[in-house]
Every structure is written in C-alpha cells, then in structure tokens.
Amino acid sequence: GAFDMFHYGHANAFRQGRSLGTYLVVGVNDDASITECKGPPVLNDDERIRMVSGCKFVDEVRLA
C-alpha cells in the first residue's frame, strides 16, 4: 500500500490482517510507484516505512 497519510483505516486493516495469523508483513509502495499511480508522495520511502513499522499490529515492513 501507499500509506502516504497513515490513518485509522490502515491500522484497522492491519489489526484485522494480524488476527488471521500470528505474523503480519506489510508491503509499502516506493516513491516511484506512488508517483506513477497517484502523483508525488507527501512522505518519502523511509518516513512511510517508519510510520507503518510503528503500528503495533505490524511485525515486518518491506518496500515494494
């Protein structure tokens, strides 16, 4: 996902995903793919990864 502006809906999706198993890996789109699909991102790759990593339901984040 882009997760350019992290919000409750994202956290809730992660909560639901985590409830289906014991380990949640989240893929975060890179700057180039966000620019191509949505326009220039508000946050950079590192900022988006850090934001998603901070969610208690997320065990691992990978740049996609």
Phi and psi restraints in degrees (range 20) as a CNS / XPLOR table:
assign (resid 1 and name C) (resid 2 and name N)
       (resid 2 and name CA) (resid 2 and name C) 1.0 -76.4 20.0 2
assign (resid 2 and name N) (resid 2 and name CA)
       (resid 2 and name C) (resid 3 and name N) 1.0 -48.0 20.0 2
assign (resid 2 and name C) (resid 3 and name N)
       (resid 3 and name CA) (resid 3 and name C) 1.0 50.0 20.0 2
assign (resid 3 and name N) (resid 3 and name CA)
       (resid 3 and name C) (resid 4 and name N) 1.0 35.8 20.0 2
assign (resid 3 and name C) (resid 4 and name N)
       (resid 4 and name CA) (resid 4 and name C) 1.0 -68.6 20.0 2
assign (resid 4 and name N) (resid 4 and name CA)
       (resid 4 and name C) (resid 5 and name N) 1.0 -33.9 20.0 2
assign (resid 4 and name C) (resid 5 and name N)
       (resid 5 and name CA) (resid 5 and name C) 1.0 -127.7 20.0 2
assign (resid 5 and name N) (resid 5 and name CA)
       (resid 5 and name C) (resid 6 and name N) 1.0 91.8 20.0 2
assign (resid 5 and name C) (resid 6 and name N)
       (resid 6 and name CA) (resid 6 and name C) 1.0 -65.1 20.0 2
assign (resid 6 and name N) (resid 6 and name CA)
       (resid 6 and name C) (resid 7 and name N) 1.0 133.9 20.0 2
assign (resid 6 and name C) (resid 7 and name N)
       (resid 7 and name CA) (resid 7 and name C) 1.0 -144.4 20.0 2
assign (resid 7 and name N) (resid 7 and name CA)
       (resid 7 and name C) (resid 8 and name N) 1.0 178.7 20.0 2
assign (resid 7 and name C) (resid 8 and name N)
       (resid 8 and name CA) (resid 8 and name C) 1.0 -53.6 20.0 2
assign (resid 8 and name N) (resid 8 and name CA)
       (resid 8 and name C) (resid 9 and name N) 1.0 -40.1 20.0 2
assign (resid 8 and name C) (resid 9 and name N)
       (resid 9 and name CA) (resid 9 and name C) 1.0 -60.1 20.0 2
assign (resid 9 and name N) (resid 9 and name CA)
       (resid 9 and name C) (resid 10 and name N) 1.0 -38.0 20.0 2
assign (resid 9 and name C) (resid 10 and name N)
       (resid 10 and name CA) (resid 10 and name C) 1.0 -65.9 20.0 2
assign (resid 10 and name N) (resid 10 and name CA)
       (resid 10 and name C) (resid 11 and name N) 1.0 -48.5 20.0 2
assign (resid 10 and name C) (resid 11 and name N)
       (resid 11 and name CA) (resid 11 and name C) 1.0 -60.4 20.0 2
assign (resid 11 and name N) (resid 11 and name CA)
       (resid 11 and name C) (resid 12 and name N) 1.0 -39.7 20.0 2
assign (resid 11 and name C) (resid 12 and name N)
       (resid 12 and name CA) (resid 12 and name C) 1.0 -66.3 20.0 2
assign (resid 12 and name N) (resid 12 and name CA)
       (resid 12 and name C) (resid 13 and name N) 1.0 -39.9 20.0 2
assign (resid 12 and name C) (resid 13 and name N)
       (resid 13 and name CA) (resid 13 and name C) 1.0 -62.3 20.0 2
assign (resid 13 and name N) (resid 13 and name CA)
       (resid 13 and name C) (resid 14 and name N) 1.0 -40.8 20.0 2
assign (resid 13 and name C) (resid 14 and name N)
       (resid 14 and name CA) (resid 14 and name C) 1.0 -65.3 20.0 2
assign (resid 14 and name N) (resid 14 and name CA)
       (resid 14 and name C) (resid 15 and name N) 1.0 -40.8 20.0 2
assign (resid 14 and name C) (resid 15 and name N)
       (resid 15 and name CA) (resid 15 and name C) 1.0 -60.1 20.0 2
assign (resid 15 and name N) (resid 15 and name CA)
       (resid 15 and name C) (resid 16 and name N) 1.0 -46.0 20.0 2
assign (resid 15 and name C) (resid 16 and name N)
       (resid 16 and name CA) (resid 16 and name C) 1.0 -65.6 20.0 2
assign (resid 16 and name N) (resid 16 and name CA)
       (resid 16 and name C) (resid 17 and name N) 1.0 -41.6 20.0 2
assign (resid 16 and name C) (resid 17 and name N)
       (resid 17 and name CA) (resid 17 and name C) 1.0 -62.9 20.0 2
assign (resid 17 and name N) (resid 17 and name CA)
       (resid 17 and name C) (resid 18 and name N) 1.0 -43.5 20.0 2
assign (resid 17 and name C) (resid 18 and name N)
       (resid 18 and name CA) (resid 18 and name C) 1.0 -64.0 20.0 2
assign (resid 18 and name N) (resid 18 and name CA)
       (resid 18 and name C) (resid 19 and name N) 1.0 -32.6 20.0 2
assign (resid 18 and name C) (resid 19 and name N)
       (resid 19 and name CA) (resid 19 and name C) 1.0 -67.7 20.0 2
assign (resid 19 and name N) (resid 19 and name CA)
       (resid 19 and name C) (resid 20 and name N) 1.0 -15.8 20.0 2
assign (resid 19 and name C) (resid 20 and name N)
       (resid 20 and name CA) (resid 20 and name C) 1.0 -84.9 20.0 2
assign (resid 20 and name N) (resid 20 and name CA)
       (resid 20 and name C) (resid 21 and name N) 1.0 -8.0 20.0 2
assign (resid 20 and name C) (resid 21 and name N)
       (resid 21 and name CA) (resid 21 and name C) 1.0 -159.5 20.0 2
assign (resid 21 and name N) (resid 21 and name CA)
       (resid 21 and name C) (resid 22 and name N) 1.0 -156.6 20.0 2
assign (resid 21 and name C) (resid 22 and name N)
       (resid 22 and name CA) (resid 22 and name C) 1.0 -118.2 20.0 2
assign (resid 22 and name N) (resid 22 and name CA)
       (resid 22 and name C) (resid 23 and name N) 1.0 -5.9 20.0 2
assign (resid 22 and name C) (resid 23 and name N)
       (resid 23 and name CA) (resid 23 and name C) 1.0 -147.7 20.0 2
assign (resid 23 and name N) (resid 23 and name CA)
       (resid 23 and name C) (resid 24 and name N) 1.0 126.5 20.0 2
assign (resid 23 and name C) (resid 24 and name N)
       (resid 24 and name CA) (resid 24 and name C) 1.0 -115.4 20.0 2
assign (resid 24 and name N) (resid 24 and name CA)
       (resid 24 and name C) (resid 25 and name N) 1.0 122.5 20.0 2
assign (resid 24 and name C) (resid 25 and name N)
       (resid 25 and name CA) (resid 25 and name C) 1.0 -107.5 20.0 2
assign (resid 25 and name N) (resid 25 and name CA)
       (resid 25 and name C) (resid 26 and name N) 1.0 127.7 20.0 2
assign (resid 25 and name C) (resid 26 and name N)
       (resid 26 and name CA) (resid 26 and name C) 1.0 -114.8 20.0 2
assign (resid 26 and name N) (resid 26 and name CA)
       (resid 26 and name C) (resid 27 and name N) 1.0 129.9 20.0 2
assign (resid 26 and name C) (resid 27 and name N)
       (resid 27 and name CA) (resid 27 and name C) 1.0 -92.5 20.0 2
assign (resid 27 and name N) (resid 27 and name CA)
       (resid 27 and name C) (resid 28 and name N) 1.0 129.4 20.0 2
assign (resid 27 and name C) (resid 28 and name N)
       (resid 28 and name CA) (resid 28 and name C) 1.0 -111.7 20.0 2
assign (resid 28 and name N) (resid 28 and name CA)
       (resid 28 and name C) (resid 29 and name N) 1.0 123.8 20.0 2
assign (resid 28 and name C) (resid 29 and name N)
       (resid 29 and name CA) (resid 29 and name C) 1.0 -62.6 20.0 2
assign (resid 29 and name N) (resid 29 and name CA)
       (resid 29 and name C) (resid 30 and name N) 1.0 145.0 20.0 2
assign (resid 29 and name C) (resid 30 and name N)
       (resid 30 and name CA) (resid 30 and name C) 1.0 -82.2 20.0 2
assign (resid 30 and name N) (resid 30 and name CA)
       (resid 30 and name C) (resid 31 and name N) 1.0 169.1 20.0 2
assign (resid 30 and name C) (resid 31 and name N)
       (resid 31 and name CA) (resid 31 and name C) 1.0 -53.9 20.0 2
assign (resid 31 and name N) (resid 31 and name CA)
       (resid 31 and name C) (resid 32 and name N) 1.0 -42.7 20.0 2
assign (resid 31 and name C) (resid 32 and name N)
       (resid 32 and name CA) (resid 32 and name C) 1.0 -63.7 20.0 2
assign (resid 32 and name N) (resid 32 and name CA)
       (resid 32 and name C) (resid 33 and name N) 1.0 -43.6 20.0 2
assign (resid 32 and name C) (resid 33 and name N)
       (resid 33 and name CA) (resid 33 and name C) 1.0 -70.7 20.0 2
assign (resid 33 and name N) (resid 33 and name CA)
       (resid 33 and name C) (resid 34 and name N) 1.0 -34.8 20.0 2
assign (resid 33 and name C) (resid 34 and name N)
       (resid 34 and name CA) (resid 34 and name C) 1.0 -66.6 20.0 2
assign (resid 34 and name N) (resid 34 and name CA)
       (resid 34 and name C) (resid 35 and name N) 1.0 -44.2 20.0 2
assign (resid 34 and name C) (resid 35 and name N)
       (resid 35 and name CA) (resid 35 and name C) 1.0 -59.3 20.0 2
assign (resid 35 and name N) (resid 35 and name CA)
       (resid 35 and name C) (resid 36 and name N) 1.0 -41.6 20.0 2
assign (resid 35 and name C) (resid 36 and name N)
       (resid 36 and name CA) (resid 36 and name C) 1.0 -65.7 20.0 2
assign (resid 36 and name N) (resid 36 and name CA)
       (resid 36 and name C) (resid 37 and name N) 1.0 -39.2 20.0 2
assign (resid 36 and name C) (resid 37 and name N)
       (resid 37 and name CA) (resid 37 and name C) 1.0 -92.3 20.0 2
assign (resid 37 and name N) (resid 37 and name CA)
       (resid 37 and name C) (resid 38 and name N) 1.0 -34.9 20.0 2
assign (resid 37 and name C) (resid 38 and name N)
       (resid 38 and name CA) (resid 38 and name C) 1.0 -125.8 20.0 2
assign (resid 38 and name N) (resid 38 and name CA)
       (resid 38 and name C) (resid 39 and name N) 1.0 -12.0 20.0 2
assign (resid 38 and name C) (resid 39 and name N)
       (resid 39 and name CA) (resid 39 and name C) 1.0 105.3 20.0 2
assign (resid 39 and name N) (resid 39 and name CA)
       (resid 39 and name C) (resid 40 and name N) 1.0 -179.9 20.0 2
assign (resid 39 and name C) (resid 40 and name N)
       (resid 40 and name CA) (resid 40 and name C) 1.0 -57.8 20.0 2
assign (resid 40 and name N) (resid 40 and name CA)
       (resid 40 and name C) (resid 41 and name N) 1.0 133.5 20.0 2
assign (resid 40 and name C) (resid 41 and name N)
       (resid 41 and name CA) (resid 41 and name C) 1.0 -71.7 20.0 2
assign (resid 41 and name N) (resid 41 and name CA)
       (resid 41 and name C) (resid 42 and name N) 1.0 153.9 20.0 2
assign (resid 41 and name C) (resid 42 and name N)
       (resid 42 and name CA) (resid 42 and name C) 1.0 -77.7 20.0 2
assign (resid 42 and name N) (resid 42 and name CA)
       (resid 42 and name C) (resid 43 and name N) 1.0 -41.5 20.0 2
assign (resid 42 and name C) (resid 43 and name N)
       (resid 43 and name CA) (resid 43 and name C) 1.0 -108.7 20.0 2
assign (resid 43 and name N) (resid 43 and name CA)
       (resid 43 and name C) (resid 44 and name N) 1.0 154.2 20.0 2
assign (resid 43 and name C) (resid 44 and name N)
       (resid 44 and name CA) (resid 44 and name C) 1.0 -87.7 20.0 2
assign (resid 44 and name N) (resid 44 and name CA)
       (resid 44 and name C) (resid 45 and name N) 1.0 174.6 20.0 2
assign (resid 44 and name C) (resid 45 and name N)
       (resid 45 and name CA) (resid 45 and name C) 1.0 -50.5 20.0 2
assign (resid 45 and name N) (resid 45 and name CA)
       (resid 45 and name C) (resid 46 and name N) 1.0 -52.0 20.0 2
assign (resid 45 and name C) (resid 46 and name N)
       (resid 46 and name CA) (resid 46 and name C) 1.0 -61.8 20.0 2
assign (resid 46 and name N) (resid 46 and name CA)
       (resid 46 and name C) (resid 47 and name N) 1.0 -41.4 20.0 2
assign (resid 46 and name C) (resid 47 and name N)
       (resid 47 and name CA) (resid 47 and name C) 1.0 -64.6 20.0 2
assign (resid 47 and name N) (resid 47 and name CA)
       (resid 47 and name C) (resid 48 and name N) 1.0 -41.7 20.0 2
assign (resid 47 and name C) (resid 48 and name N)
       (resid 48 and name CA) (resid 48 and name C) 1.0 -66.6 20.0 2
assign (resid 48 and name N) (resid 48 and name CA)
       (resid 48 and name C) (resid 49 and name N) 1.0 -41.4 20.0 2
assign (resid 48 and name C) (resid 49 and name N)
       (resid 49 and name CA) (resid 49 and name C) 1.0 -62.4 20.0 2
assign (resid 49 and name N) (resid 49 and name CA)
       (resid 49 and name C) (resid 50 and name N) 1.0 -44.4 20.0 2
assign (resid 49 and name C) (resid 50 and name N)
       (resid 50 and name CA) (resid 50 and name C) 1.0 -64.4 20.0 2
assign (resid 50 and name N) (resid 50 and name CA)
       (resid 50 and name C) (resid 51 and name N) 1.0 -39.9 20.0 2
assign (resid 50 and name C) (resid 51 and name N)
       (resid 51 and name CA) (resid 51 and name C) 1.0 -64.6 20.0 2
assign (resid 51 and name N) (resid 51 and name CA)
       (resid 51 and name C) (resid 52 and name N) 1.0 -47.7 20.0 2
assign (resid 51 and name C) (resid 52 and name N)
       (resid 52 and name CA) (resid 52 and name C) 1.0 -67.6 20.0 2
assign (resid 52 and name N) (resid 52 and name CA)
       (resid 52 and name C) (resid 53 and name N) 1.0 -38.6 20.0 2
assign (resid 52 and name C) (resid 53 and name N)
       (resid 53 and name CA) (resid 53 and name C) 1.0 -61.2 20.0 2
assign (resid 53 and name N) (resid 53 and name CA)
       (resid 53 and name C) (resid 54 and name N) 1.0 -28.8 20.0 2
assign (resid 53 and name C) (resid 54 and name N)
       (resid 54 and name CA) (resid 54 and name C) 1.0 -74.2 20.0 2
assign (resid 54 and name N) (resid 54 and name CA)
       (resid 54 and name C) (resid 55 and name N) 1.0 -10.7 20.0 2
assign (resid 54 and name C) (resid 55 and name N)
       (resid 55 and name CA) (resid 55 and name C) 1.0 -76.0 20.0 2
assign (resid 55 and name N) (resid 55 and name CA)
       (resid 55 and name C) (resid 56 and name N) 1.0 129.4 20.0 2
assign (resid 55 and name C) (resid 56 and name N)
       (resid 56 and name CA) (resid 56 and name C) 1.0 -65.2 20.0 2
assign (resid 56 and name N) (resid 56 and name CA)
       (resid 56 and name C) (resid 57 and name N) 1.0 -16.4 20.0 2
assign (resid 56 and name C) (resid 57 and name N)
       (resid 57 and name CA) (resid 57 and name C) 1.0 -87.8 20.0 2
assign (resid 57 and name N) (resid 57 and name CA)
       (resid 57 and name C) (resid 58 and name N) 1.0 -10.0 20.0 2
assign (resid 57 and name C) (resid 58 and name N)
       (resid 58 and name CA) (resid 58 and name C) 1.0 -98.4 20.0 2
assign (resid 58 and name N) (resid 58 and name CA)
       (resid 58 and name C) (resid 59 and name N) 1.0 127.6 20.0 2
assign (resid 58 and name C) (resid 59 and name N)
       (resid 59 and name CA) (resid 59 and name C) 1.0 -97.3 20.0 2
assign (resid 59 and name N) (resid 59 and name CA)
       (resid 59 and name C) (resid 60 and name N) 1.0 -30.5 20.0 2
assign (resid 59 and name C) (resid 60 and name N)
       (resid 60 and name CA) (resid 60 and name C) 1.0 -152.1 20.0 2
assign (resid 60 and name N) (resid 60 and name CA)
       (resid 60 and name C) (resid 61 and name N) 1.0 144.1 20.0 2
assign (resid 60 and name C) (resid 61 and name N)
       (resid 61 and name CA) (resid 61 and name C) 1.0 -124.7 20.0 2
assign (resid 61 and name N) (resid 61 and name CA)
       (resid 61 and name C) (resid 62 and name N) 1.0 135.7 20.0 2
assign (resid 61 and name C) (resid 62 and name N)
       (resid 62 and name CA) (resid 62 and name C) 1.0 -126.5 20.0 2
assign (resid 62 and name N) (resid 62 and name CA)
       (resid 62 and name C) (resid 63 and name N) 1.0 137.2 20.0 2
assign (resid 62 and name C) (resid 63 and name N)
       (resid 63 and name CA) (resid 63 and name C) 1.0 -75.8 20.0 2
assign (resid 63 and name N) (resid 63 and name CA)
       (resid 63 and name C) (resid 64 and name N) 1.0 126.5 20.0 2
